[in-house]
Amino acid sequence: MFTKTTSFAFSEYGEIVNKSEYKFPQKNIHSTLRIKEKSFTSFLSYDHDVYIQATSGIVMLVVCKEGNIKAPEQFIIHRTIKIKKGILFNFISISHSARILMNTDTKAKKTTHPLPKDAPIVYEPIIPSFEIKEILSYFYQVRNASYEFPGEEHEFWELTFIDNGELTTTVNDEEYNLDEMDLILYAPGQYHTQKTGHSKSCSYLTILFDMELPDAYLLTDRVYHAHRDIQNALNNFIKVSSNDMLYDNELMLCYLKELIIRILQYDFLSSSPIASTPMQQRFENELLNEIIVYINDMIYKQLTIEEICNKFSISRSSLQLLFKNNLGTAPKQYISDLKLNKSKHLIKESMYTISEIASMLGFTSIHYFSRKFKQQFGITPTDYAKTIYN
């Protein structure tokens, strides 16, 4: 998440200047800079305050204090700002190009602070790292026991997901066993065979697609078990593949890409197991929705986990598991987050004092509320109120 210079966190380095009230002194140095770079190798600093305004494009300001060059902070320049004297700073253009207006005293001395040669500041743009160019085919197959596919290789990717039964596949003479809810990917040029067991049929989904992925080895030569996130992406793909609405094909590409991303994240993110049956998942969804509606209705009261358990005739452990599996958080944390987010809206409305908001939302004291607010957002409620300019 990007942070703007209107954030309270920027106050350590400078402040917002009301352009309608401030006029640059005629004696000051005015310079317009056009920037296109996505990186830099040194910081600047002045022994006078520096006024900056982004006149076009989107500009990231990178700042730090002297002696803390290895831990800079980043802000998107919003409104006219003043950077305090002695603060180290430089710019990166997030848009294709940008212009900034800098203004400082004619007597100001500029100092350059080189970064270590192996540690330039580099902006990583938010762009695709791989592309699914085309879905070539997708089909659901049911194979009887003892079915054997002799093998093939082709120039596109292939995904096989086991819905029911077991499947044995060889990839370049290496054998892999897939059980229910397992999947495997074959890269272009990988020779592979498939066969079912001797006593049980197997049903599975096959997707053939053209994908540009620089590091194919990240996906191949292993079996993945479909945790909940993978299963959700698969379900969305299957659901939209049966529709015939405008842009459904685009959605299919999106869901397939999500599926590939979830597989790429397989070793880095823990995910909840899938529900044992579609009926169980439907029950979980309906129950969770009722509980969330109830929590929202009770947001201005001191709601306990025991009260929720009694209301919905559910054990504490089952409630914990329901929230963890579907929302990735504990119910107590969900309630706390909801109340704190609500408090931000109330502060913005400026209708109540901080003390009144804490009391309204059921916090035991304003001190406890302030401590929780700062833990959540990195700023006290009072300081947060100061950041609201509109």
PyMOL commands that set and color helices and strands:
alter all, ss='L'
color gray80, all
select helices_A, chain A and resi 8-12+216-218+228-241+248-264+278-297+305-312+316-327+331-349+354-360+366-377+381-386
alter helices_A, ss='H'
color red, helices_A
select strands_A, chain A and resi 14-17+29-35+39-40+42-46+50-56+59-64+73-76+80-83+88-93+98-104+110-114+121-122+131-143+148-152+157-164+167-171+174-178+182-186+192-196+202-212+224-225
alter strands_A, ss='S'
color yellow, strands_A
deselect
rebuild
show_as cartoon
